[in-house]
């Protein structure tokens, strides 16, 4: 390994490179471009992945909605067009029969899905807002950030059917004075007074609600609006390792059985599978990373082959010089090591420049997308991936350097000295 630190070895390498500057630079661009493409595409894919993870961080990634619609086929004595109404006991049935389900949150709503919003008053201020009847489990599926000093609905609120509510930031601004603490205060929802127990912040990313939604205990909603065991829709979260598409199919199949619906009727129950959408997006990002790896390696390989060609030409042009070195006692191993070292040096130098340029472009993209309303953030490539790419380049540089190195040691000193 002493030749690595031999001043003469490096003088000869730089001397060889200096004789063919333009040709060497043009060939190095191939390797540089390969690692640049890899860094750029991989970073872009990671930025997309990070962006969607940030968007989905407030909701369970394996979640879905299910609601009742109307039948499209007659079945078991029922006519087409029968309206499906989900019930509270459907929740228990699904939890007992589908082990992949982690949480189910039944919800019921006024002021959404075609119904009129509810008139709400506080002193001289008023507004119309969506009212949601919820269970505490809802926050296991869709995280609710509550301002300090407040809380969300709890189990005791459900058991006692308390007249308490959680308001949003918009409700706070429209119904209360600036800097006024709403917790403990009362607002009138419809004709009933509710005590405010918390204020929820507007979620950054995907949200099932908006900043003007008001949450009350599900049990209180039932009494207030006489909704009985009816629910509007279900929010369902499967375990992380579950097949969320299959869970959706199982949920619909069981609901069709409970409500005596034709198993082939695809319109009786509607659904939106957030988990499936996230999986597709995540798969696209992974696919882009894989493509960047293939394109990057192929481009790097082409560039390294170019470096090998330059070294072959260089060996041919330095035939006499190599002959002199051999005649003066240089061993074949020393000659071969120098050629290989030159190949690796050019390859790694081009790679490092490519990494620096790629990192610069990713930094520029990150600055440009910081304030853009698009799921994209922090486009980076993990350090191990970069080191892995450089390691591949060292291996390729070594392998391709073996060809001109073998050519160099195959020249007999006496023949080399005869060449003009």
N, C-alpha and C positions, 0 to 999 in steps of 0.2 A: 504493500500500500504506500511505500515511500515515494513512488512516482507521483502520487497525488499532490505532494507538497514540494516537489522538485521544481525549482525556479526555471530551469532550462526547459522542462517539459511544457510549462505554461507559456514560455516565450515562443517556443516552436508552434504551439497551438494558436496563439494570437497572431503570430507571423503568417501562418497558413490562412487564417481567416482574413487578415488584412490584405492578402494578395487578391482575394476574390470577394471584396466587400459587397458589391451590388448583387452578385449571384447568391451570396450567402444570405443577405437580408431578404431577398425575394423568396428564397426557399424557406427561411424561418417563418415568414408570414403565414405559410400553410399550417404550421404547428400552432402558431399564435392564434390564428383564426379558429382552429379547432377547439382550443381550450376556452377561447372567448365565447364561441357559440354555446359550448356546454355550460359555462358559468351563467351566461345570459338567459338561456332557456330554462335551466334548472332553477335559477333564482326567480324567474318570472312565474314558474309553476308553484314554487314555494310561497311566493307572495299571494297568489290566488288561493292556495290552501290556507294560509294564515288569515286571509281576508274573510273567507267563509267560516273558519273556526271562530273568528271574532264575532261575525254576524250571528252565529248560532249559539254563542256562549250563554245566552240568557234562556235558551230552551233546550230540552232534551233532544239530542241528535237522532234518537230512535223513536221519535214521537209521530203521532198522527191524529187526525180528527175523524169522527164518524157521526153521521146524523141521519135522520129518517127522511125519506122522500115519498114518492108514490109508486105503487107497483105498475109494472108494464105488461104483466101476464096474469090471466085468471088462474086461481089455484085453490084446491080444497074447498070449493063452493063459494069462494070470494071472487068478486069481479075485478077487472082491471081498473087501476086508478085509485086503489085503496091507499089512504094516507098512513104512513108508518109513524108511530109515536113511541119513542124510546122511553123506558121506565127505569126507576131506580134499581129494581131487582135485576134488570139486565146487567148492571154493573157487577153485582155479586156473582151472577152466572158466568160471566166472561172471566172474572178473576179466578174462579174455581176450576174452570175448564181449560184455560190457556196458561200454562206455567211460565211461558216466556214474557208475560205481561208483568211489569214491575209496578206501575201505578196507573190507576184510572181516576180521572176527575170528572164527575158529571157536572154539567153547567146548565144554567137556564138564564135567558137574557131578555130584557126589554129595551127597545131602542136600537135594535140591530136586526139584520136578516129580514128587513121589510116592515118591522114593527116601529111604532112611533116612539121617539125618545121621551123620557120622563121629565116633567117640569119640576125643577128643584129650586128651593128658595132659602136664602139666609139673610135675614134682615131686609134691607131694601134692594138686595142684589138677587138675581135669579138667572137661570139658564136651563137648557134642556140637555140631558145626558143619558148615556146608556147605563142601565143598571144590571149588574151580574149577580146571580145567586151562586155562591161558591162554597166549596169545602177547603179546609187547610191544605189538603193533599195537592191542590192545584199548583202551589208554589214549588212542589217537587218536580213538576214538569216544566213550568214557566216561572223562572226566578223573578221575584218581585223585590226590588230594592226600596226599602221604606226609610224615609227621613228619620234622623235621630229623634228619639222621644216617642215614636209611634210603633205600631205593630200591625201585622196582618190578622185576619180572622183565625181564631183558634178553636179547639174542640169544645171548650166550655161555651163559647158563643153559639155553636151549633146545638149543643144539648139544651141550652136555655132559650134558644131562639131570640137572642138579644137583638135589640134595635141599635146596632152599631154598624159603622161603615168605614171603608177605606177609600179616600178620595184621591184624585190625581193632581198633578201639578197645575193643569189648566183649571180644574175646579177651584184650587187654592187661589189662583190669580183672579178668577172671575167672581168668587163668592166671598173672599176675605180681603181685609185691608193689607197693605204692604207691611211686611215684618210681623204680622199678627200670627200667633201660634194657634192653629186650628184644632189641635188635639184637645179633646175634652169639650169642645164647642158643639153646638147642635145645628143641623140643617134639616129642612123639611123636604122629604122626597115624596112627591105626590101629596098625600094628606097626612103623612106620618113623620114624626120627628125622629131623627137618628143622631146618635152621638158619634163624632169623628174620633176614630182610634188610631189613624195613621194616614200618611200621605205617601203614595207610591211615585217613585221617580220614573220618568220616561226611559224605557230600555233603549240601549244603544245596540241596534241589530234587529233581528227578527223578534217581533212581539205579537202576541195574540190579541193585545188590547191597545188602546191609545191613552193619551194623557188626560182625557176627559171622562174615562170610565170610572164608575163607582162600584165598589164591591160590598155586598152585604152577605150575611150567613145564608146558606141555602135553605135552612129550616125557616128562617124569618121570611124569606121570599115566598115560600110555600104558603105560609099563613096570610101574608099580605095580599098575595095575588091569587090565592086559592088554586094553586097549580097541582096540588095532590102529589102523585108519584111521577108526574111527567118531568122529563128533562129535555133540554133543547138539543144538546149534543154531548159527546164524550171527547175528552182529551186523553189519549192513551200513550204511555211510554213503555216501550219494551226494554229488556235488558240489553246492554251494549253488545253482547255476543249473539243476540237473537237475529234471525232473518226477518227483518221488519216487513218485507213484502208478504212472506208466508203468514205472519201474525195478522196482517190486514185481511188476508183471505179467510183465515180461521175466524176472525171476529165477525165478518159478514156472513159466513156460513152458519155460525151459531145463532146470530140474530135472525136469519131467515128461518131457521128451525123453530126458534121461540115464537116468532110472529106469523108462522104458517105462510111462508112466502115460497114461491117456486125457486128451487135451488139454482135455476138458470137465469133468474131475473136479476139483471145487473143494475137496474134503476131503482130498486126498492130502497137501497141505502147508499148514501153518498159518502165519500171519504176523500181526504187529502193526506197523502203520506209524505210528511216532511223528511222522515228518515231515508226514504227511497231517493228523494231529490238530493239530499246531502251526500248519499253514497255515490250517486252519479257524478256529482261535482267533484268529490274527492277522487273518484276513479279517473276523471278527466285530467286532474292535476297530476296524478301518478303516471298516467299515460304520457303526458307532456314531459315529465321528468325522464321517463324511459326513452322517449324519442330523442331528447336532448343528449342523453348518454350515447345512444347509437350514432347520431349525427356527429357528435363531438369526437368520439373515438375514431370514426371513419375518416374525419377530416384530419385529426392528429396523425393517424396512420399514413395518410397521403403525404402530409408534410414531412413526417419522419423518413419516408421513402425518398422524398426529394433531397433531404439532408444526406442520406446514404449515397444518392447519385452524385451529389457535389463532392463528397469525400472520395468516391471512385475516380472522379475527374482529377481531384487534387492529388491522389496517389499517383495517377498516371503522369501528371505534370511534375511530381516530385521524385520521379523514379531515380534520377541521378543522386539527389540528396539522400534518399533512403539507402542507396547503394553505398554511399560514403559512410553513413552511420553504421551500416552493417560491417563494412570493412574496418572501421575503427573499434569494433568490438561490441556494438549494440546487439543484444540478444533478440531473437524473434518475439519473445514475450514482451520486451520493452517497446518494440516497434508497434506490436499489436495493441498494447495497453494505451499507447498515445493516441492511436487512431480511434479506438473505442471511447476514450475519454473526451476526445474532440466531438464525437457524435453525441454523447450524453450531455456535454456542456451546451452545445447549440440547442439541443432539444429542450433541456430544462430552462435555459435562458429565455427561449421563445415562450415556453409555458408560463413562466413567472410573469413575463410582460403581459401575456394574455389574461392571466388571473387578475393582475392589477387593473387592466382596462375593463375587464368584466365587472369587477367590484365597483369601479368608478361609475359605470353605466347603471348598475343596480342602485347605487346610492342616489344617482340623479333621478331615476324612476321613482324611488321611495319619496324623495322630496317633492316631486311633481304630483304624486297621488295622495299625499297626506290629507289634503282638504277636499278631495274628490269624493262625492257620494257614490262610491262603488266599493264592493267587497274585495279590497286589495290592500294589503299592508305588509311592510317589512320583507321585501323580496331578498332573501339571502340564500346562500348555499352553505350547509354545515361544513366546518373545517375538516372533519374526517373525509368528506367527499372530495374536497379540494386536494388534500394530501394523497388520497387514493388516486386521483387523476394524475398528479405529478409522479406518483410511484409507477403508474402504468407507462408514463412517458419515459421514465428512466429505463424501464425494462425494454420498451420498444427501441429507444435510442441505443441501448446496449446490443440488442439483437441485430438491428440494421447496421450498426457499426462493425459487426463481425465480418460482413462481406468485404468492405474495403480493407479491413485489417488483414483478412486472409490474403487478399490480393497483394498487400504490401509485403507480407513475409514470404510470399511465394516467389518474389523477385530475387534472383541470385545476384549477389554483390558484383561479381565480375561482369555479368550482362548489363547491370545498371550502369556501371562505370563506362561501358563502351558506347552507351546511347548519347547522342548529341542533342 
